[in-house]
């Protein structure tokens, strides 16, 4: 199940970030620098 869910989840994360960047531009890019990717309230998860 992980072999199916993980690639789908990575794809969805990247697609969502692309759409948000298109919609909000630099404002979203600054947000991404401050907030972890998957769980916004959880500190310590690095972004790539």
Secondary structure, DSSP 4 states (H G I P E B T S, - for coil): -HHHHHHHHHHHHHHHHHHHHHHHTHHHHHHHHHS-SS-TT-TTPPP-
